[in-house]
Amino acid sequence: MIDTFSRTGPLMEASSYPAWAQQLIKDCSFAKSRVVEHELYQRMRDGHLNHKVMRQYLIGGWPVVEQFAIYMANSLAKTRFARHPGEDMARRWLMRNIRVELNHADYWVNWAKAHGVTLDDLTRQQVSPELHALSHWCWHTSSSDSLVVGMAATNYAIEGATGEWAAVVCSTGAYAEGFPEEERKPAMKWLKMHAQYDDSHPWEALEIICTLAGNNPSEHLQAELRQAVCKSYDYMYLFLEHCMQLDKVKSPRARIVELET
C-alpha cells in the first residue's frame, strides 16, 4: 500500500495535512504560545523593554541566527537525490533557502548596532551559558537526528514561532519609532523580513515533513516529532525567561534606597 502524502489543500491550512500532523500542531500549541505571547515580545512591541534585557537578547540570540544556515546545511547533507520524494523536496527547498538565511545574519548585526551592540559584542558572547542552550539544541538536532526530526525542530518549530513573534513586535509602530528615522529601516529589516514572509516557511517545512513521514507514520516517529518540536519551543521559552531575569535584578543603589524607605 502506497503511503505517500500529497497535499491537495491550501499550503497554510492545517486541514491540508494528515490527521497525525494536525494532532502534532494541537499537542505543541501550548509550548508555542508561551514563546509567541511572551512578555519580552510584548514589551519589545511597546518599546518598553529594559536595555540590559535587549542587549542580552541580541547577543544571546546571535549564535542561532549566525548558524541557522549551517543547521539547514546539516539537514541537506542527509539527503540523496531520487531516493525519496520527501528528500527531493527537502533538497530543493534547503538549497534555495540557505542562501536567503545567509543575509539574515547581516540584518541581525544592523539590528544589534541600533541598540549599541557591536559585532565584537556578538562574537565574544559574554552572556550566561543558559542563553546558549537553544543554539546547542539546534546544532544537535540538525546534525544528529534524522532529516525529518531535525527539520521539524528547526525549520518548522523555530522558524514558525519566530515568524509569529516577529509579527507581534511589528504589529504596532511603537518599537520602530524608538529608532532615529535615519536608522529605522536597517534596524527593523530583520524583524520586517521575518514578520512579512517567513510565515509560509514553516508550512513549507511541514509539507516536507509530512511527505517524508507519510500519511501513517509509526507512533514512535510521531512521538519523536512531538518531542523535538516542543523541545525547540521550550528552549526558546527558557531563553526568554532567562533574559527577563535581568529586568528583575535591581542595582545595588536601588536596593539601598528600598531598604532606607
VOTOR-409529 format. One record per residue (C-alpha): chain; residue number from 1; y, x, z; residue in one letter. Coordinates in steps of 0.5 Angstrom, whole numbers, plus 500, padded with zeros to 3 digits. Layout:
BEGIN
<chaine:A | num:NUM | north:Y | east:X | up:Z | residu:a>
...
END
This chain:
BEGIN
<chaine:A | num:1 | north:500 | east:500 | up:500 | residu:m>
<chaine:A | num:2 | north:507 | east:503 | up:498 | residu:i>
<chaine:A | num:3 | north:512 | east:503 | up:504 | residu:d>
<chaine:A | num:4 | north:518 | east:506 | up:500 | residu:t>
<chaine:A | num:5 | north:524 | east:503 | up:503 | residu:f>
<chaine:A | num:6 | north:529 | east:501 | up:497 | residu:s>
<chaine:A | num:7 | north:536 | east:498 | up:499 | residu:r>
<chaine:A | num:8 | north:538 | east:491 | up:496 | residu:t>
<chaine:A | num:9 | north:544 | east:489 | up:500 | residu:g>
<chaine:A | num:10 | north:551 | east:492 | up:501 | residu:p>
<chaine:A | num:11 | north:551 | east:499 | up:504 | residu:l>
<chaine:A | num:12 | north:555 | east:498 | up:510 | residu:m>
<chaine:A | num:13 | north:551 | east:492 | up:513 | residu:e>
<chaine:A | num:14 | north:545 | east:492 | up:518 | residu:a>
<chaine:A | num:15 | north:541 | east:487 | up:515 | residu:s>
<chaine:A | num:16 | north:540 | east:491 | up:509 | residu:s>
<chaine:A | num:17 | north:536 | east:496 | up:512 | residu:y>
<chaine:A | num:18 | north:529 | east:495 | up:515 | residu:p>
<chaine:A | num:19 | north:528 | east:491 | up:522 | residu:a>
<chaine:A | num:20 | north:526 | east:497 | up:526 | residu:w>
<chaine:A | num:21 | north:533 | east:500 | up:523 | residu:a>
<chaine:A | num:22 | north:536 | east:494 | up:525 | residu:q>
<chaine:A | num:23 | north:533 | east:495 | up:532 | residu:q>
<chaine:A | num:24 | north:535 | east:502 | up:533 | residu:l>
<chaine:A | num:25 | north:542 | east:500 | up:532 | residu:i>
<chaine:A | num:26 | north:542 | east:495 | up:537 | residu:k>
<chaine:A | num:27 | north:538 | east:500 | up:542 | residu:d>
<chaine:A | num:28 | north:543 | east:505 | up:541 | residu:c>
<chaine:A | num:29 | north:549 | east:501 | up:541 | residu:s>
<chaine:A | num:30 | north:551 | east:501 | up:549 | residu:f>
<chaine:A | num:31 | north:551 | east:509 | up:548 | residu:a>
<chaine:A | num:32 | north:555 | east:509 | up:542 | residu:k>
<chaine:A | num:33 | north:560 | east:504 | up:545 | residu:s>
<chaine:A | num:34 | north:561 | east:509 | up:551 | residu:r>
<chaine:A | num:35 | north:564 | east:514 | up:546 | residu:v>
<chaine:A | num:36 | north:568 | east:510 | up:542 | residu:v>
<chaine:A | num:37 | north:571 | east:506 | up:547 | residu:e>
<chaine:A | num:38 | north:572 | east:512 | up:552 | residu:h>
<chaine:A | num:39 | north:578 | east:512 | up:556 | residu:e>
<chaine:A | num:40 | north:580 | east:519 | up:553 | residu:l>
<chaine:A | num:41 | north:581 | east:516 | up:546 | residu:y>
<chaine:A | num:42 | north:585 | east:510 | up:549 | residu:q>
<chaine:A | num:43 | north:590 | east:515 | up:552 | residu:r>
<chaine:A | num:44 | north:590 | east:519 | up:546 | residu:m>
<chaine:A | num:45 | north:592 | east:513 | up:542 | residu:r>
<chaine:A | num:46 | north:597 | east:511 | up:546 | residu:d>
<chaine:A | num:47 | north:600 | east:518 | up:546 | residu:g>
<chaine:A | num:48 | north:599 | east:519 | up:554 | residu:h>
<chaine:A | num:49 | north:593 | east:524 | up:554 | residu:l>
<chaine:A | num:50 | north:594 | east:530 | up:559 | residu:n>
<chaine:A | num:51 | north:596 | east:536 | up:555 | residu:h>
<chaine:A | num:52 | north:590 | east:540 | up:559 | residu:k>
<chaine:A | num:53 | north:585 | east:535 | up:557 | residu:v>
<chaine:A | num:54 | north:588 | east:535 | up:550 | residu:m>
<chaine:A | num:55 | north:587 | east:543 | up:550 | residu:r>
<chaine:A | num:56 | north:580 | east:543 | up:553 | residu:q>
<chaine:A | num:57 | north:578 | east:537 | up:548 | residu:y>
<chaine:A | num:58 | north:581 | east:541 | up:542 | residu:l>
<chaine:A | num:59 | north:578 | east:548 | up:544 | residu:i>
<chaine:A | num:60 | north:571 | east:545 | up:546 | residu:g>
<chaine:A | num:61 | north:570 | east:541 | up:540 | residu:g>
<chaine:A | num:62 | north:571 | east:546 | up:535 | residu:w>
<chaine:A | num:63 | north:564 | east:549 | up:535 | residu:p>
<chaine:A | num:64 | north:562 | east:542 | up:533 | residu:v>
<chaine:A | num:65 | north:567 | east:542 | up:527 | residu:v>
<chaine:A | num:66 | north:566 | east:549 | up:525 | residu:e>
<chaine:A | num:67 | north:559 | east:549 | up:525 | residu:q>
<chaine:A | num:68 | north:558 | east:542 | up:522 | residu:f>
<chaine:A | num:69 | north:557 | east:544 | up:515 | residu:a>
<chaine:A | num:70 | north:551 | east:549 | up:518 | residu:i>
<chaine:A | num:71 | north:548 | east:543 | up:521 | residu:y>
<chaine:A | num:72 | north:547 | east:540 | up:514 | residu:m>
<chaine:A | num:73 | north:545 | east:546 | up:511 | residu:a>
<chaine:A | num:74 | north:539 | east:547 | up:516 | residu:n>
<chaine:A | num:75 | north:537 | east:540 | up:514 | residu:s>
<chaine:A | num:76 | north:538 | east:542 | up:507 | residu:l>
<chaine:A | num:77 | north:533 | east:548 | up:508 | residu:a>
<chaine:A | num:78 | north:528 | east:543 | up:510 | residu:k>
<chaine:A | num:79 | north:528 | east:539 | up:503 | residu:t>
<chaine:A | num:80 | north:524 | east:540 | up:497 | residu:r>
<chaine:A | num:81 | north:525 | east:538 | up:490 | residu:f>
<chaine:A | num:82 | north:521 | east:532 | up:488 | residu:a>
<chaine:A | num:83 | north:517 | east:532 | up:494 | residu:r>
<chaine:A | num:84 | north:519 | east:525 | up:497 | residu:h>
<chaine:A | num:85 | north:524 | east:520 | up:494 | residu:p>
<chaine:A | num:86 | north:528 | east:521 | up:501 | residu:g>
<chaine:A | num:87 | north:528 | east:528 | up:501 | residu:e>
<chaine:A | num:88 | north:531 | east:528 | up:494 | residu:d>
<chaine:A | num:89 | north:537 | east:523 | up:496 | residu:m>
<chaine:A | num:90 | north:538 | east:528 | up:502 | residu:a>
<chaine:A | num:91 | north:538 | east:534 | up:498 | residu:r>
<chaine:A | num:92 | north:543 | east:531 | up:493 | residu:r>
<chaine:A | num:93 | north:547 | east:528 | up:499 | residu:w>
<chaine:A | num:94 | north:547 | east:534 | up:503 | residu:l>
<chaine:A | num:95 | north:549 | east:539 | up:498 | residu:m>
<chaine:A | num:96 | north:555 | east:534 | up:496 | residu:r>
<chaine:A | num:97 | north:558 | east:533 | up:503 | residu:n>
<chaine:A | num:98 | north:557 | east:540 | up:505 | residu:i>
<chaine:A | num:99 | north:563 | east:542 | up:501 | residu:r>
<chaine:A | num:100 | north:567 | east:537 | up:504 | residu:v>
<chaine:A | num:101 | north:565 | east:539 | up:511 | residu:e>
<chaine:A | num:102 | north:568 | east:546 | up:510 | residu:l>
<chaine:A | num:103 | north:575 | east:543 | up:509 | residu:n>
<chaine:A | num:104 | north:575 | east:539 | up:516 | residu:h>
<chaine:A | num:105 | north:575 | east:546 | up:520 | residu:a>
<chaine:A | num:106 | north:582 | east:547 | up:517 | residu:d>
<chaine:A | num:107 | north:584 | east:541 | up:518 | residu:y>
<chaine:A | num:108 | north:582 | east:541 | up:526 | residu:w>
<chaine:A | num:109 | north:586 | east:548 | up:526 | residu:v>
<chaine:A | num:110 | north:592 | east:545 | up:524 | residu:n>
<chaine:A | num:111 | north:591 | east:539 | up:529 | residu:w>
<chaine:A | num:112 | north:590 | east:544 | up:534 | residu:a>
<chaine:A | num:113 | north:596 | east:548 | up:532 | residu:k>
<chaine:A | num:114 | north:600 | east:542 | up:533 | residu:a>
<chaine:A | num:115 | north:598 | east:542 | up:540 | residu:h>
<chaine:A | num:116 | north:600 | east:549 | up:541 | residu:g>
<chaine:A | num:117 | north:592 | east:551 | up:541 | residu:v>
<chaine:A | num:118 | north:592 | east:557 | up:536 | residu:t>
<chaine:A | num:119 | north:586 | east:560 | up:532 | residu:l>
<chaine:A | num:120 | north:585 | east:565 | up:537 | residu:d>
<chaine:A | num:121 | north:584 | east:560 | up:543 | residu:d>
<chaine:A | num:122 | north:579 | east:556 | up:539 | residu:l>
<chaine:A | num:123 | north:575 | east:562 | up:537 | residu:t>
<chaine:A | num:124 | north:575 | east:565 | up:544 | residu:r>
<chaine:A | num:125 | north:572 | east:559 | up:547 | residu:q>
<chaine:A | num:126 | north:574 | east:560 | up:554 | residu:q>
<chaine:A | num:127 | north:572 | east:553 | up:557 | residu:v>
<chaine:A | num:128 | north:567 | east:550 | up:561 | residu:s>
<chaine:A | num:129 | north:560 | east:551 | up:559 | residu:p>
<chaine:A | num:130 | north:559 | east:544 | up:559 | residu:e>
<chaine:A | num:131 | north:563 | east:543 | up:553 | residu:l>
<chaine:A | num:132 | north:558 | east:547 | up:549 | residu:h>
<chaine:A | num:133 | north:552 | east:542 | up:550 | residu:a>
<chaine:A | num:134 | north:554 | east:538 | up:544 | residu:l>
<chaine:A | num:135 | north:554 | east:544 | up:539 | residu:s>
<chaine:A | num:136 | north:548 | east:547 | up:542 | residu:h>
<chaine:A | num:137 | north:544 | east:540 | up:542 | residu:w>
<chaine:A | num:138 | north:547 | east:539 | up:534 | residu:c>
<chaine:A | num:139 | north:544 | east:546 | up:533 | residu:w>
<chaine:A | num:140 | north:538 | east:545 | up:536 | residu:h>
<chaine:A | num:141 | north:536 | east:538 | up:533 | residu:t>
<chaine:A | num:142 | north:538 | east:540 | up:526 | residu:s>
<chaine:A | num:143 | north:534 | east:547 | up:526 | residu:s>
<chaine:A | num:144 | north:528 | east:545 | up:530 | residu:s>
<chaine:A | num:145 | north:527 | east:537 | up:529 | residu:d>
<chaine:A | num:146 | north:524 | east:534 | up:523 | residu:s>
<chaine:A | num:147 | north:529 | east:532 | up:517 | residu:l>
<chaine:A | num:148 | north:529 | east:525 | up:519 | residu:v>
<chaine:A | num:149 | north:531 | east:526 | up:526 | residu:v>
<chaine:A | num:150 | north:536 | east:532 | up:525 | residu:g>
<chaine:A | num:151 | north:540 | east:527 | up:520 | residu:m>
<chaine:A | num:152 | north:539 | east:521 | up:525 | residu:a>
<chaine:A | num:153 | north:542 | east:526 | up:531 | residu:a>
<chaine:A | num:154 | north:548 | east:529 | up:527 | residu:t>
<chaine:A | num:155 | north:550 | east:525 | up:520 | residu:n>
<chaine:A | num:156 | north:548 | east:518 | up:523 | residu:y>
<chaine:A | num:157 | north:550 | east:519 | up:530 | residu:a>
<chaine:A | num:158 | north:555 | east:524 | up:531 | residu:i>
<chaine:A | num:159 | north:559 | east:522 | up:524 | residu:e>
<chaine:A | num:160 | north:558 | east:515 | up:526 | residu:g>
<chaine:A | num:161 | north:561 | east:515 | up:533 | residu:a>
<chaine:A | num:162 | north:567 | east:520 | up:530 | residu:t>
<chaine:A | num:163 | north:569 | east:515 | up:525 | residu:g>
<chaine:A | num:164 | north:570 | east:509 | up:529 | residu:e>
<chaine:A | num:165 | north:573 | east:513 | up:535 | residu:w>
<chaine:A | num:166 | north:578 | east:516 | up:530 | residu:a>
<chaine:A | num:167 | north:580 | east:509 | up:527 | residu:a>
<chaine:A | num:168 | north:581 | east:507 | up:535 | residu:v>
<chaine:A | num:169 | north:586 | east:513 | up:535 | residu:v>
<chaine:A | num:170 | north:589 | east:512 | up:529 | residu:c>
<chaine:A | num:171 | north:590 | east:504 | up:530 | residu:s>
<chaine:A | num:172 | north:597 | east:505 | up:532 | residu:t>
<chaine:A | num:173 | north:602 | east:510 | up:530 | residu:g>
<chaine:A | num:174 | north:604 | east:512 | up:537 | residu:a>
<chaine:A | num:175 | north:600 | east:518 | up:537 | residu:y>
<chaine:A | num:176 | north:602 | east:520 | up:530 | residu:a>
<chaine:A | num:177 | north:609 | east:519 | up:532 | residu:e>
<chaine:A | num:178 | north:609 | east:524 | up:538 | residu:g>
<chaine:A | num:179 | north:609 | east:530 | up:533 | residu:f>
<chaine:A | num:180 | north:615 | east:532 | up:530 | residu:p>
<chaine:A | num:181 | north:616 | east:529 | up:523 | residu:e>
<chaine:A | num:182 | north:615 | east:536 | up:519 | residu:e>
<chaine:A | num:183 | north:609 | east:537 | up:523 | residu:e>
<chaine:A | num:184 | north:606 | east:530 | up:523 | residu:r>
<chaine:A | num:185 | north:602 | east:530 | up:516 | residu:k>
<chaine:A | num:186 | north:598 | east:536 | up:517 | residu:p>
<chaine:A | num:187 | north:597 | east:535 | up:525 | residu:a>
<chaine:A | num:188 | north:594 | east:528 | up:523 | residu:m>
<chaine:A | num:189 | north:590 | east:530 | up:517 | residu:k>
<chaine:A | num:190 | north:583 | east:531 | up:521 | residu:w>
<chaine:A | num:191 | north:584 | east:524 | up:524 | residu:l>
<chaine:A | num:192 | north:586 | east:520 | up:518 | residu:k>
<chaine:A | num:193 | north:580 | east:523 | up:514 | residu:m>
<chaine:A | num:194 | north:575 | east:521 | up:518 | residu:h>
<chaine:A | num:195 | north:578 | east:514 | up:520 | residu:a>
<chaine:A | num:196 | north:579 | east:513 | up:513 | residu:q>
<chaine:A | num:197 | north:573 | east:515 | up:509 | residu:y>
<chaine:A | num:198 | north:567 | east:517 | up:514 | residu:d>
<chaine:A | num:199 | north:566 | east:510 | up:516 | residu:d>
<chaine:A | num:200 | north:561 | east:510 | up:510 | residu:s>
<chaine:A | num:201 | north:558 | east:517 | up:511 | residu:h>
<chaine:A | num:202 | north:553 | east:514 | up:517 | residu:p>
<chaine:A | num:203 | north:551 | east:508 | up:513 | residu:w>
<chaine:A | num:204 | north:549 | east:513 | up:507 | residu:e>
<chaine:A | num:205 | north:545 | east:517 | up:512 | residu:a>
<chaine:A | num:206 | north:542 | east:511 | up:515 | residu:l>
<chaine:A | num:207 | north:540 | east:509 | up:508 | residu:e>
<chaine:A | num:208 | north:537 | east:516 | up:507 | residu:i>
<chaine:A | num:209 | north:533 | east:516 | up:514 | residu:i>
<chaine:A | num:210 | north:530 | east:509 | up:512 | residu:c>
<chaine:A | num:211 | north:528 | east:512 | up:505 | residu:t>
<chaine:A | num:212 | north:525 | east:518 | up:509 | residu:l>
<chaine:A | num:213 | north:521 | east:514 | up:514 | residu:a>
<chaine:A | num:214 | north:519 | east:508 | up:510 | residu:g>
<chaine:A | num:215 | north:519 | east:500 | up:512 | residu:n>
<chaine:A | num:216 | north:514 | east:501 | up:518 | residu:n>
<chaine:A | num:217 | north:515 | east:508 | up:521 | residu:p>
<chaine:A | num:218 | north:510 | east:509 | up:527 | residu:s>
<chaine:A | num:219 | north:512 | east:508 | up:534 | residu:e>
<chaine:A | num:220 | north:512 | east:515 | up:535 | residu:h>
<chaine:A | num:221 | north:517 | east:516 | up:530 | residu:l>
<chaine:A | num:222 | north:522 | east:510 | up:532 | residu:q>
<chaine:A | num:223 | north:522 | east:513 | up:539 | residu:a>
<chaine:A | num:224 | north:524 | east:520 | up:536 | residu:e>
<chaine:A | num:225 | north:529 | east:517 | up:532 | residu:l>
<chaine:A | num:226 | north:532 | east:513 | up:538 | residu:r>
<chaine:A | num:227 | north:532 | east:518 | up:543 | residu:q>
<chaine:A | num:228 | north:535 | east:523 | up:538 | residu:a>
<chaine:A | num:229 | north:541 | east:518 | up:536 | residu:v>
<chaine:A | num:230 | north:542 | east:516 | up:544 | residu:c>
<chaine:A | num:231 | north:542 | east:523 | up:546 | residu:k>
<chaine:A | num:232 | north:547 | east:525 | up:541 | residu:s>
<chaine:A | num:233 | north:552 | east:519 | up:544 | residu:y>
<chaine:A | num:234 | north:550 | east:521 | up:551 | residu:d>
<chaine:A | num:235 | north:552 | east:529 | up:550 | residu:y>
<chaine:A | num:236 | north:559 | east:526 | up:546 | residu:m>
<chaine:A | num:237 | north:560 | east:522 | up:553 | residu:y>
<chaine:A | num:238 | north:559 | east:528 | up:557 | residu:l>
<chaine:A | num:239 | north:563 | east:532 | up:553 | residu:f>
<chaine:A | num:240 | north:569 | east:527 | up:554 | residu:l>
<chaine:A | num:241 | north:567 | east:526 | up:561 | residu:e>
<chaine:A | num:242 | north:568 | east:533 | up:563 | residu:h>
<chaine:A | num:243 | north:575 | east:533 | up:559 | residu:c>
<chaine:A | num:244 | north:577 | east:528 | up:563 | residu:m>
<chaine:A | num:245 | north:576 | east:531 | up:570 | residu:q>
<chaine:A | num:246 | north:582 | east:536 | up:568 | residu:l>
<chaine:A | num:247 | north:586 | east:529 | up:569 | residu:d>
<chaine:A | num:248 | north:584 | east:528 | up:576 | residu:k>
<chaine:A | num:249 | north:585 | east:535 | up:578 | residu:v>
<chaine:A | num:250 | north:591 | east:536 | up:582 | residu:k>
<chaine:A | num:251 | north:595 | east:542 | up:582 | residu:s>
<chaine:A | num:252 | north:596 | east:546 | up:589 | residu:p>
<chaine:A | num:253 | north:603 | east:544 | up:589 | residu:r>
<chaine:A | num:254 | north:601 | east:536 | up:588 | residu:a>
<chaine:A | num:255 | north:596 | east:537 | up:594 | residu:r>
<chaine:A | num:256 | north:601 | east:540 | up:599 | residu:i>
<chaine:A | num:257 | north:606 | east:534 | up:597 | residu:v>
<chaine:A | num:258 | north:601 | east:529 | up:598 | residu:e>
<chaine:A | num:259 | north:599 | east:532 | up:605 | residu:l>
<chaine:A | num:260 | north:606 | east:532 | up:607 | residu:e>
<chaine:A | num:261 | north:607 | east:525 | up:605 | residu:t>
END
